[in-house]
Amino acid sequence: MYDIYQIKLNDTIESLANRYGTTIEELRRLNPNSSFGVGSNIIVPTTKEYFEVYTIEKGDNLYEIARKYNINPKLLAAINGIKDNEYIYPNQELLIPKSGYSYYITAEGDTLSGVSSAFNTTPENILKYNQTIYLLPEQILVYKSR
């Protein structure tokens, strides 16, 4: 899963790679046309703080993996940028939502107030767990469940 980050003063490609737990090469691959200058929007991987990584094994399917981790298959597919009926391959990696967190996938017309209500919390708490919120369709927002 990916997010959009706007580069700030003093950000370097090295510091961004470290912050998002990735490599410089991966950031360049995700953003082939970016100059990585201040004010540029780039694609970054979501932090792994809220996810664990599962490597698909031969014979796995999305529904069995979702059942194993007690999560909704549609949420699992959305987090990984795939369709719930899409074929998955051995050695492919999936992000699995960690327990103790709630996840929300934004839709057209969502507001911070509406998302806060869905999580039964305040907008300030939503901002605490999400570095950047654009409220564009299909952005994943996280909130620590009680």
matplotlib code that plots the C-alpha trace (Angstrom):
import matplotlib.pyplot as plt

x = [0.0, 1.2, 0.6, 1.4, 4.0, 4.9, 8.6, 9.6, 12.7, 15.6, 14.1, 16.5, 15.8, 18.0, 16.0, 12.7, 13.8, 14.7, 11.5, 9.4, 11.5, 12.4, 15.4, 16.4, 16.1, 12.5, 11.6, 13.1, 11.2, 7.9, 8.6, 10.4, 9.6, 10.2, 13.0, 12.5, 12.5, 10.8, 7.1, 7.1, 4.5, 5.9, 4.5, 5.8, 5.1, 2.9, 4.7, 4.9, 4.1, 0.4, 1.1, 3.0, 4.2, 3.0, 4.7, 2.2, 2.9, 1.8, -1.9, -2.8, -5.7, -6.8, -9.9, -7.9, -5.3, -8.0, -9.7, -6.3, -5.7, -9.4, -9.8, -12.3, -11.0, -12.1, -10.1, -7.1, -7.4, -7.8, -4.8, -2.7, -4.0, -5.6, -9.1, -10.6, -10.9, -7.5, -5.0, -2.1, 1.3, 3.7, 6.5, 4.3, 4.1, 0.9, 0.5, -1.6, -3.3, -2.0, -4.5, -5.3, -5.9, -8.9, -8.7, -10.8, -10.7, -11.8, -14.5, -15.6, -17.1, -15.6, -14.7, -12.4, -15.5, -17.2, -14.1, -13.8, -17.4, -16.7, -13.9, -15.9, -13.2, -12.1, -10.5, -7.4, -7.0, -7.3, -4.5, -2.3, -2.1, -2.0, 0.9, -1.0, -4.7, -6.0, -9.4, -9.1, -10.9, -9.1, -6.7, -6.3, -6.6, -5.6, -6.8, -5.6, -8.5, -9.2]
y = [0.0, 3.5, 7.1, 10.5, 12.6, 16.3, 16.8, 19.4, 21.5, 19.4, 16.2, 14.1, 10.9, 9.1, 10.4, 9.6, 6.0, 5.6, 7.2, 4.8, 1.7, 1.4, 2.0, 4.9, 2.6, 1.8, 5.4, 6.2, 3.3, 4.5, 8.1, 7.9, 11.4, 13.2, 15.6, 15.0, 18.8, 20.7, 20.8, 17.7, 15.1, 11.6, 8.1, 6.4, 3.0, 3.1, 2.6, -1.0, 0.1, -0.8, -3.9, -7.1, -8.7, -12.1, -14.0, -16.0, -19.7, -22.2, -23.0, -19.8, -17.7, -14.3, -15.6, -18.2, -15.6, -13.2, -15.9, -16.9, -13.3, -12.7, -9.7, -8.9, -10.2, -6.9, -4.9, -7.2, -6.8, -3.0, -2.5, -4.4, -2.6, -5.7, -7.0, -9.5, -12.0, -11.4, -14.2, -14.1, -15.7, -17.6, -15.4, -12.3, -10.2, -8.9, -6.3, -7.8, -5.3, -5.7, -6.4, -3.5, -1.1, -0.2, 0.7, 2.8, 3.2, 6.6, 7.2, 10.1, 12.8, 11.6, 14.3, 14.1, 14.5, 11.6, 9.3, 10.3, 9.2, 5.9, 5.3, 6.7, 9.2, 12.8, 14.3, 15.0, 11.3, 10.4, 13.0, 11.4, 8.1, 9.3, 11.4, 12.7, 12.8, 13.8, 12.2, 11.1, 7.9, 4.7, 6.3, 4.0, 5.6, 3.9, 4.3, 2.5, 0.5, 0.4]
z = [0.0, -0.8, 0.3, -1.1, 0.7, 0.0, 0.3, 2.9, 3.4, 4.7, 3.4, 1.4, -0.5, 2.1, 5.0, 3.3, 2.5, 6.2, 7.4, 5.3, 5.8, 2.1, -0.2, -2.3, -5.3, -4.4, -4.0, -7.4, -9.0, -7.5, -8.6, -12.0, -13.0, -9.7, -9.0, -5.3, -4.8, -2.0, -2.6, -4.9, -4.2, -4.2, -3.6, -0.5, 1.0, 4.1, 7.3, 8.5, 12.0, 11.3, 9.1, 9.0, 5.8, 4.7, 1.9, -0.2, -0.4, -3.1, -2.6, -0.7, -1.7, -0.4, 1.4, 3.4, 4.3, 5.4, 7.5, 9.1, 10.2, 11.0, 8.6, 5.8, 2.4, 0.7, 3.2, 2.7, -1.1, -0.9, 1.4, -1.1, -4.2, -5.7, -6.4, -4.0, -6.9, -8.4, -8.6, -6.1, -6.7, -4.5, -3.0, -3.5, -0.3, 1.2, 3.9, 6.7, 9.1, 12.7, 15.4, 17.7, 14.9, 12.8, 9.1, 6.9, 3.2, 2.1, -0.6, -2.7, -0.4, 2.9, 5.5, 8.5, 10.7, 9.0, 9.2, 12.9, 13.5, 11.7, 14.2, 17.1, 18.0, 17.3, 14.2, 16.3, 17.1, 13.4, 12.6, 15.3, 13.5, 9.9, 8.7, 5.6, 5.0, 1.5, 1.8, -1.8, -2.7, -1.6, 0.9, 3.9, 7.3, 10.6, 14.1, 17.2, 18.6, 22.3]

ax = plt.figure().add_subplot(projection="3d")
ax.plot(x, y, z, "-o")
ax.set_aspect("equal")
plt.show()
